[in-house]
């Protein structure tokens, strides 16, 4: 995600006193006109962070509104005016030359924060939005001046997961009275597969569902869902092998300009040859979706295990940290920065070893190159990412420091200083070596950060890892300090956010306008038919 901090407020010390940049990096800043209830224009500064919308008058904070509280957006189709409608507060009526950039970033953050809520987008023909502005006096009497439903821009909306499912069911139920839309055949012959290089493409429409009766893959359950689609647990019929199938909607990739990132993710998955990185066995695509077929890692998310344990003992942290450093060091040697290292992106296999997943934010970064993009999870962002100073692969080592610390529930960071808790008061044990490792990984100056000089090898040479046989660890010859308790049943997915409702196995409905958009951009997905 590129930063649109046009006013460079991320480096403004006065603004930093009012916005906690360490947890709320700025995504957008710009000069606007705020329009009040009497339609008078007022000079203001608009700021969007990963969590909130701020309105400043010069350097004075006038309004702070949570993105998660946003109900709808009303925009003029003939001017650059728009309204942010907050049902529990008041409307923010704005004129902004960079409206589209702001709204694109706002929608992306809303999708991340409120996956169960639909963000409604209205488009009205009039240049002035006065009649749709819900003022404080309107609120007092319970009046919402929203446009009528026929003015909704359905193709631009961020839909909740439940609404996608409802639309899918409605469409399925209407098949008998409308032109029949065939279901997508998801198998080796009718889908384009990179692994077997069949090259055959399906001419069937991909509007609604992946069938599970006659296909090579039998869908079992949904392991999770995200902005770009769902992840299914599936069984390969010919040998009962379990796979995780990541279904990615092409229209959403186009909307958020993520096609190139997904190509890189594909390349990384196919080229991964490391015991602690997940790879990919097959890739299929239909007219509307990509399907990444990866081995199923049964132990689930490290985050879920961490939640159940609350704290990992130091020897377990050492075992995990070594594997992460080896895996990230391998990526760095290939010129790749992961950029989204966190507990949720690490899986545990049945033997208790780790697999790092999700290369959706990964980037090729050269030896002396800096990336100016802004991405990642707020709690794990390195200072150079937050300040938009330009970053390289060393952001991953900062994230490792946060990971190690969070696994032990050790520290707080205050004014860039790492503070460790009192051992007696909190009844916690930790060594001087782990303290030194965390302090050196969490150096604000990346040139002083552990790993800056020698990358993963420098980290693994730290005294904290001295008692661990790294070669045996890499060969999976060390007995894991923890193994997830997994039953022999296929449906044992307790370490995932799985859903067993059969309706979840139905693919979400894609509106006709978005289908046309994907068709126009079909050449952008040609590279997904090869491993190179």
BELPEHU-V223781 format. One record per residue. N is the residue number from 1. RES is the residue in one letter. PHI is phi in whole degrees, -180 to 180 (* if undefined). BURIAL is # if it has 16 or more other C-alpha atoms within 10 Angstrom, else .. Layout:
# BELPEHU-V223781
n | res | phi | burial
N | RES | PHI | BURIAL
N | RES | PHI | BURIAL
This chain:
# BELPEHU-V223781
n | res | phi | burial
1 | X | * | .
2 | X | -77 | .
3 | X | -76 | #
4 | X | -118 | #
5 | X | -79 | #
6 | X | -61 | .
7 | X | -91 | .
8 | X | 54 | .
9 | X | -79 | #
10 | X | -60 | #
11 | X | -106 | .
12 | X | -92 | .
13 | X | -65 | .
14 | X | -68 | .
15 | X | -68 | #
16 | X | -62 | .
17 | X | -69 | .
18 | X | -105 | .
19 | X | -123 | #
20 | X | -75 | .
21 | X | -60 | #
22 | X | -66 | #
23 | X | -115 | #
24 | X | -132 | #
25 | X | -61 | #
26 | X | -81 | #
27 | X | -100 | #
28 | X | -150 | #
29 | X | -146 | #
30 | X | -175 | #
31 | X | -83 | #
32 | X | -139 | #
33 | X | -108 | #
34 | X | -91 | #
35 | X | -108 | #
36 | X | -87 | #
37 | X | -64 | .
38 | X | -97 | .
39 | X | 66 | .
40 | X | -88 | .
41 | X | -90 | .
42 | X | -126 | .
43 | X | -67 | .
44 | X | -143 | #
45 | X | -116 | #
46 | X | -105 | #
47 | X | -129 | #
48 | X | -117 | #
49 | X | -110 | #
50 | X | -70 | #
51 | X | -127 | #
52 | X | -140 | #
53 | X | -111 | #
54 | X | -117 | #
55 | X | -123 | #
56 | X | -113 | #
57 | X | -109 | .
58 | X | 57 | .
59 | X | -105 | .
60 | X | -101 | .
61 | X | -75 | .
62 | X | -106 | .
63 | X | -146 | .
64 | X | -135 | .
65 | X | -129 | #
66 | X | -78 | .
67 | X | -58 | #
68 | X | -65 | #
69 | X | -92 | #
70 | X | -68 | #
71 | X | -102 | #
72 | X | -163 | #
73 | X | -124 | #
74 | X | -116 | #
75 | X | -130 | #
76 | X | -76 | #
77 | X | -90 | .
78 | X | -130 | .
79 | X | -153 | #
80 | X | -96 | #
81 | X | -87 | #
82 | X | -154 | #
83 | X | -126 | #
84 | X | -97 | #
85 | X | -101 | #
86 | X | -108 | #
87 | X | -55 | .
88 | X | -95 | .
89 | X | -131 | .
90 | X | -150 | #
91 | X | -82 | #
92 | X | -117 | #
93 | X | -99 | #
94 | X | -136 | #
95 | X | -118 | #
96 | X | -147 | #
97 | X | -68 | .
98 | X | -107 | .
99 | X | -56 | #
100 | X | -64 | .
101 | X | -61 | .
102 | X | -62 | #
103 | X | -67 | #
104 | X | -62 | .
105 | X | -69 | #
106 | X | -62 | #
107 | X | -64 | #
108 | X | -63 | #
109 | X | -69 | #
110 | X | -62 | #
111 | X | -60 | #
112 | X | -73 | .
113 | X | -86 | .
114 | X | -133 | #
115 | X | -69 | #
116 | X | -98 | .
117 | X | -127 | #
118 | X | -87 | #
119 | X | -95 | #
120 | X | -84 | #
121 | X | -119 | #
122 | X | -110 | #
123 | X | -123 | #
124 | X | -119 | #
125 | X | -71 | .
126 | X | -72 | .
127 | X | -70 | .
128 | X | -98 | #
129 | X | -105 | #
130 | X | -56 | #
131 | X | -71 | .
132 | X | -105 | #
133 | X | -87 | #
134 | X | -84 | #
135 | X | -89 | #
136 | X | -57 | .
137 | X | -69 | .
138 | X | -60 | .
139 | X | -59 | #
140 | X | -58 | .
141 | X | -104 | .
142 | X | 72 | .
143 | X | -102 | .
144 | X | -117 | #
145 | X | -90 | #
146 | X | -76 | #
147 | X | -66 | #
148 | X | -74 | .
149 | X | -61 | .
150 | X | -70 | .
151 | X | -95 | .
152 | X | -69 | #
153 | X | -96 | .
154 | X | -60 | #
155 | X | -69 | .
156 | X | -99 | #
157 | X | -75 | #
158 | X | -97 | #
159 | X | -90 | #
160 | X | -76 | #
161 | X | -59 | #
162 | X | -60 | .
163 | X | -70 | .
164 | X | -58 | #
165 | X | -67 | #
166 | X | -62 | .
167 | X | -63 | #
168 | X | -64 | #
169 | X | -67 | #
170 | X | -61 | .
171 | X | -65 | #
172 | X | -62 | #
173 | X | -71 | .
174 | X | -94 | .
175 | X | -62 | .
176 | X | -68 | .
177 | X | -99 | .
178 | X | -122 | .
179 | X | -58 | .
180 | X | -68 | .
181 | X | -106 | .
182 | X | -73 | .
183 | X | -78 | .
184 | X | -75 | #
185 | X | -87 | #
186 | X | -110 | #
187 | X | -149 | #
188 | X | -66 | #
189 | X | -85 | #
190 | X | -98 | #
191 | X | -114 | #
192 | X | -79 | #
193 | X | -114 | #
194 | X | -75 | #
195 | X | -66 | #
196 | X | -95 | .
197 | X | 53 | .
198 | X | -68 | .
199 | X | 74 | #
200 | X | -77 | .
201 | X | -114 | #
202 | X | -82 | #
203 | X | -101 | .
204 | X | -90 | .
205 | X | -77 | .
206 | X | -114 | #
207 | X | -92 | #
208 | X | -135 | #
209 | X | -139 | #
210 | X | -94 | #
211 | X | -74 | #
212 | X | -131 | #
213 | X | -101 | .
214 | X | -116 | .
215 | X | -92 | #
216 | X | -68 | #
217 | X | -106 | #
218 | X | -103 | #
219 | X | -75 | #
220 | X | -107 | #
221 | X | -162 | #
222 | X | -98 | #
223 | X | -85 | #
224 | X | -180 | .
225 | X | -147 | #
226 | X | -145 | .
227 | X | -60 | #
228 | X | -98 | #
229 | X | 154 | #
230 | X | -116 | #
231 | X | -120 | #
232 | X | -105 | #
233 | X | -93 | #
234 | X | -136 | #
235 | X | -118 | #
236 | X | -78 | .
237 | X | -60 | .
238 | X | -69 | .
239 | X | -142 | .
240 | X | 64 | .
241 | X | -69 | .
242 | X | -92 | #
243 | X | -136 | #
244 | X | -102 | #
245 | X | -108 | #
246 | X | -93 | #
247 | X | -93 | #
248 | X | -122 | #
249 | X | -78 | #
250 | X | -67 | #
251 | X | -64 | #
252 | X | -73 | #
253 | X | -60 | #
254 | X | -67 | #
255 | X | -62 | .
256 | X | -102 | .
257 | X | 55 | .
258 | X | -116 | #
259 | X | -65 | #
260 | X | -65 | .
261 | X | -61 | #
262 | X | -71 | #
263 | X | -62 | #
264 | X | -65 | #
265 | X | -59 | #
266 | X | -60 | #
267 | X | -63 | #
268 | X | -65 | #
269 | X | -61 | #
270 | X | -74 | #
271 | X | -94 | .
272 | X | -60 | #
273 | X | -136 | .
274 | X | -144 | .
275 | X | -63 | #
276 | X | -112 | #
277 | X | -123 | #
278 | X | -76 | #
279 | X | -113 | #
280 | X | -132 | #
281 | X | -95 | #
282 | X | -141 | #
283 | X | -138 | #
284 | X | -122 | #
285 | X | -143 | #
286 | X | -113 | #
287 | X | -65 | #
288 | X | -120 | #
289 | X | -141 | #
290 | X | -105 | #
291 | X | -130 | #
292 | X | -96 | #
293 | X | -106 | #
294 | X | -123 | #
295 | X | -59 | #
296 | X | -84 | #
297 | X | -98 | #
298 | X | -73 | #
299 | X | -72 | #
300 | X | 83 | #
301 | X | -74 | #
302 | X | -61 | #
303 | X | -61 | #
304 | X | -65 | #
305 | X | -67 | #
306 | X | -60 | #
307 | X | -60 | .
308 | X | -76 | .
309 | X | -99 | .
310 | X | 74 | .
311 | X | -158 | #
312 | X | -99 | #
313 | X | -65 | .
314 | X | -60 | #
315 | X | -66 | .
316 | X | -72 | .
317 | X | -61 | #
318 | X | -61 | #
319 | X | -60 | #
320 | X | -72 | #
321 | X | -61 | #
322 | X | -63 | #
323 | X | -65 | #
324 | X | -64 | #
325 | X | -63 | #
326 | X | -64 | #
327 | X | -67 | #
328 | X | -68 | #
329 | X | -61 | #
330 | X | -62 | #
331 | X | -60 | #
332 | X | -60 | #
333 | X | -65 | .
334 | X | -90 | .
335 | X | 82 | .
336 | X | -113 | #
337 | X | -100 | #
338 | X | -72 | #
339 | X | 71 | #
340 | X | -146 | #
341 | X | -75 | #
342 | X | -161 | #
343 | X | -56 | #
344 | X | -67 | #
345 | X | -102 | .
346 | X | -129 | #
347 | X | -106 | #
348 | X | -118 | #
349 | X | -85 | #
350 | X | -64 | #
351 | X | -91 | .
352 | X | 91 | #
353 | X | -94 | #
354 | X | -96 | #
355 | X | -138 | #
356 | X | -82 | #
357 | X | -127 | #
358 | X | 62 | #
359 | X | -103 | #
360 | X | -64 | #
361 | X | -107 | #
362 | X | -64 | #
363 | X | -149 | #
364 | X | -77 | #
365 | X | -129 | #
366 | X | -70 | .
367 | X | -56 | .
368 | X | -111 | .
369 | X | -99 | .
370 | X | -120 | .
371 | X | -100 | #
372 | X | -102 | #
373 | X | -72 | .
374 | X | -121 | #
375 | X | -161 | #
376 | X | 116 | #
377 | X | -105 | .
378 | X | -47 | #
379 | X | -66 | .
380 | X | -111 | #
381 | X | -73 | #
382 | X | -73 | #
383 | X | -56 | #
384 | X | -69 | #
385 | X | -74 | #
386 | X | -63 | #
387 | X | -85 | #
388 | X | 59 | #
389 | X | -82 | .
390 | X | 97 | .
391 | X | -134 | #
392 | X | -129 | #
393 | X | -68 | #
394 | X | -68 | #
395 | X | -61 | #
396 | X | -67 | #
397 | X | -75 | #
398 | X | -61 | #
399 | X | -61 | #
400 | X | -63 | #
401 | X | -61 | #
402 | X | -65 | #
403 | X | -59 | #
404 | X | -61 | #
405 | X | -65 | #
406 | X | -66 | #
407 | X | -64 | #
408 | X | -100 | #
409 | X | 53 | #
410 | X | -94 | #
411 | X | -114 | #
412 | X | -121 | .
413 | X | -112 | .
414 | X | -134 | .
415 | X | 53 | .
416 | X | 69 | .
417 | X | -103 | .
418 | X | -85 | .
419 | X | -116 | .
420 | X | -102 | .
421 | X | -76 | .
422 | X | -70 | .
423 | X | -63 | .
424 | X | -71 | .
425 | X | -62 | .
426 | X | -100 | .
427 | X | 51 | .
428 | X | -132 | .
429 | X | -114 | .
430 | X | -156 | .
431 | X | -90 | .
432 | X | -64 | .
433 | X | -66 | .
434 | X | -72 | #
435 | X | -62 | #
436 | X | -64 | .
437 | X | -63 | #
438 | X | -64 | #
439 | X | -59 | #
440 | X | -78 | #
441 | X | -76 | #
442 | X | -98 | #
443 | X | -79 | #
444 | X | -63 | #
445 | X | -81 | .
446 | X | -62 | #
447 | X | -70 | .
448 | X | -102 | .
449 | X | -76 | #
450 | X | -60 | #
451 | X | 105 | #
452 | X | -66 | #
453 | X | -85 | .
454 | X | -120 | .
455 | X | 54 | #
456 | X | -62 | #
457 | X | -63 | .
458 | X | -65 | .
459 | X | -69 | #
460 | X | -70 | #
461 | X | -83 | .
462 | X | -66 | .
463 | X | -55 | .
464 | X | -57 | #
465 | X | -96 | #
466 | X | -60 | .
467 | X | -84 | .
468 | X | -105 | #
469 | X | -77 | .
470 | X | -66 | #
471 | X | -66 | .
472 | X | -68 | .
473 | X | -62 | #
474 | X | -64 | #
475 | X | -86 | .
476 | X | 59 | .
477 | X | -104 | .
478 | X | -93 | .
479 | X | -67 | .
480 | X | -67 | .
481 | X | -69 | .
482 | X | -146 | .
483 | X | -125 | .
484 | X | -63 | #
485 | X | -82 | .
486 | X | -116 | #
487 | X | -79 | .
488 | X | -78 | .
489 | X | -72 | .
490 | X | -60 | .
491 | X | -86 | .
492 | X | -79 | .
493 | X | -126 | #
494 | X | -67 | #
495 | X | -94 | #
496 | X | -124 | #
497 | X | -86 | .
498 | X | -79 | #
499 | X | -128 | #
500 | X | -103 | .
501 | X | -66 | .
502 | X | -55 | .
503 | X | -63 | #
504 | X | -70 | #
505 | X | -79 | #
506 | X | -86 | #
507 | X | -68 | #
508 | X | -69 | #
509 | X | -70 | #
510 | X | -112 | #
511 | X | -60 | .
512 | X | -58 | .
513 | X | -62 | .
514 | X | -75 | #
515 | X | -63 | #
516 | X | -65 | .
517 | X | -64 | .
518 | X | -67 | #
519 | X | -61 | .
520 | X | -66 | .
521 | X | -103 | .
522 | X | -61 | .
523 | X | -65 | .
524 | X | -69 | .
525 | X | -107 | #
526 | X | -63 | .
527 | X | -66 | .
528 | X | -82 | #
529 | X | -93 | #
530 | X | -140 | .
531 | X | -84 | #
532 | X | -109 | .
